[in-house]
Structures are given as structure tokens and as C-alpha cells.
Amino acid sequence: MKKALITVKGTQKNAQNETDTIELITEGEFLKKGEYYYIKYDESELSGLDKTTTTLKVGEDLVILMRFGDNQSKMVFEKNTRHESNYVTPFGNIMLGVKSDEIKVNLTENGGELKLKYAIDLDKRVLSDNELHLTVREVN
């Protein structure tokens, strides 16, 4: 794995049209293996996911986000397809739906960027519209 500087910007807009944005700049790791890119980094207190490691498996039309540690989850992003994901929190498990509108992957072996637009729902009722913009820059 290569060392990388990873910038994560997440925007969430709820049903009341209130917007919340979190930006995290952290060191992580980056690797191309087969058709997929793997991006791995530790979350921070800022994201509310302290003691959690996030790994993204990025393909052309498919992104899988896996979190390990105190907050475990697996989210599958596939354009125009709804996937259910089990979200394990310290307060119990929640089954959420994730439907992606847009997946833009512009990665090379030296880094690049990933953009996701997706909605999260609970019992098919949309809770929030989200955007994730991730940039990866190789660090020597």
C-alpha cells in the first residue's frame, strides 16, 4: 500500500433542508489491485466516528464503503440501485437503504478523486441527501 494524503468532504442535507458539512484531512493508504482501488484511513472525532477505520473499494460503477471498529457498517453505492446496509452503532443496529444518483471515479495509481451523490432512507423514507468528495494524493 502507498501512503496518501486523503481529503474527505461530506455534505448531508436532511428533509428540513438543513445542510451539514464535514471536512477531514488525514493520512491513509492507497492501492490499486486488479480492477479496484482501495483507499483506507482512520476516522476522527470530527466525523463522530472516533476509533473507526474506513476502507473504500472503488470500481468504475461500484463503490463499497466498509467501516471497522466502534462504528461498523458496509455501504454499497451502485448507480440507480438501492442497497440495504446494516449499520452497527453503540446504541444498536439500524437497517438503512442507500441509493446512488452519481458515481464519478477519476483515480490513477498516483491518486485522484471520487465523488458520490446518494440518498439514505429508513423504511424507504428518505432521511438525507448526501455528497461525498474524496481526494487522494500520494505522499512520498
C-alpha positions in Angstrom: 0.0 0.0 0.0 1.1 3.5 -0.7 0.9 6.3 1.8 -1.5 9.0 0.8 -2.9 12.3 2.0 -6.7 11.9 1.9 -9.2 14.7 2.0 -12.8 13.7 2.7 -15.6 16.2 2.4 -19.1 15.0 3.2 -22.3 17.0 2.9 -25.6 15.9 4.3 -29.0 17.6 3.6 -31.9 16.5 5.7 -35.6 16.5 5.0 -35.9 20.0 6.6 -33.3 21.2 4.0 -30.7 21.8 6.7 -27.1 21.2 5.5 -24.2 19.8 7.4 -20.7 19.6 6.0 -17.7 17.8 7.5 -14.2 18.0 6.1 -11.4 15.7 7.2 -7.8 15.7 6.0 -5.8 12.7 7.1 -3.0 10.3 6.2 -4.1 7.0 4.9 -3.2 4.3 2.4 -4.0 3.7 -1.2 -3.6 0.7 -3.5 -4.7 -0.5 -7.0 -5.4 -4.2 -7.1 -7.0 -5.7 -10.2 -9.9 -3.5 -11.3 -10.3 -1.9 -8.0 -8.7 0.9 -6.0 -8.6 0.6 -2.2 -8.5 3.7 0.0 -8.0 3.3 3.7 -8.0 5.9 6.5 -8.8 6.4 10.2 -11.9 8.4 11.0 -11.6 11.2 13.6 -13.7 12.6 16.4 -14.8 15.3 13.9 -16.8 12.8 11.9 -18.3 11.3 15.1 -16.6 8.0 14.2 -13.6 8.0 16.5 -11.8 4.6 16.8 -13.1 3.6 13.4 -11.2 2.7 10.2 -12.8 3.3 6.8 -11.9 1.3 3.7 -13.3 2.1 0.3 -13.2 -0.4 -2.5 -13.7 1.7 -5.7 -14.6 0.3 -9.1 -15.9 2.1 -12.2 -19.6 1.9 -11.3 -19.5 0.4 -7.8 -18.1 1.7 -4.5 -18.2 -0.3 -1.3 -17.5 1.6 1.9 -16.6 -0.6 4.9 -16.1 0.7 8.5 -14.4 -1.3 11.2 -14.0 -0.5 14.9 -16.5 1.2 17.2 -18.9 2.0 14.3 -19.2 -0.9 11.9 -21.0 -0.7 8.6 -20.9 -1.7 5.0 -22.5 0.6 2.4 -22.8 -0.3 -1.3 -23.0 2.5 -3.8 -24.2 1.5 -7.3 -25.7 3.9 -9.7 -29.6 3.9 -9.7 -29.7 0.8 -7.4 -30.9 0.7 -3.8 -28.8 -1.4 -1.5 -29.7 -2.1 2.2 -26.9 -1.9 4.7 -26.8 -2.9 8.4 -25.4 0.0 10.4 -23.9 -1.2 13.8 -23.9 1.6 16.4 -23.1 1.6 20.1 -26.9 2.1 20.5 -28.0 -0.9 18.4 -28.3 -1.9 14.7 -30.2 0.0 12.1 -31.1 -1.1 8.5 -30.6 1.8 6.1 -31.2 2.0 2.4 -28.6 3.7 0.2 -29.4 4.8 -3.4 -26.7 6.4 -5.5 -27.6 9.0 -8.2 -24.0 9.7 -9.2 -20.6 7.9 -9.0 -17.6 9.7 -10.5 -14.3 8.0 -10.3 -11.2 9.7 -11.5 -8.3 7.7 -10.0 -4.9 6.6 -11.2 -2.2 4.7 -9.4 -0.9 8.1 -8.2 -4.3 9.2 -6.6 -7.2 11.3 -7.9 -10.7 11.8 -6.8 -14.0 10.1 -6.1 -17.5 11.8 -6.0 -20.6 10.2 -4.8 -24.2 11.5 -4.6 -26.6 9.3 -2.7 -29.8 9.3 -0.6 -30.1 7.4 2.7 -33.5 6.1 3.7 -35.1 4.3 6.6 -38.1 2.1 5.7 -37.9 3.7 2.2 -38.4 7.2 3.7 -35.5 9.4 2.7 -33.6 10.8 5.7 -30.9 12.7 3.8 -29.4 13.5 0.5 -25.6 13.2 0.7 -22.5 14.0 -1.2 -19.0 12.6 -0.6 -16.0 14.1 -2.3 -12.7 12.3 -1.6 -9.3 13.2 -3.0 -6.2 11.0 -2.7 -2.7 12.3 -3.2 0.3 10.0 -2.9 2.8 11.0 -0.3 6.5 10.0 -0.8 
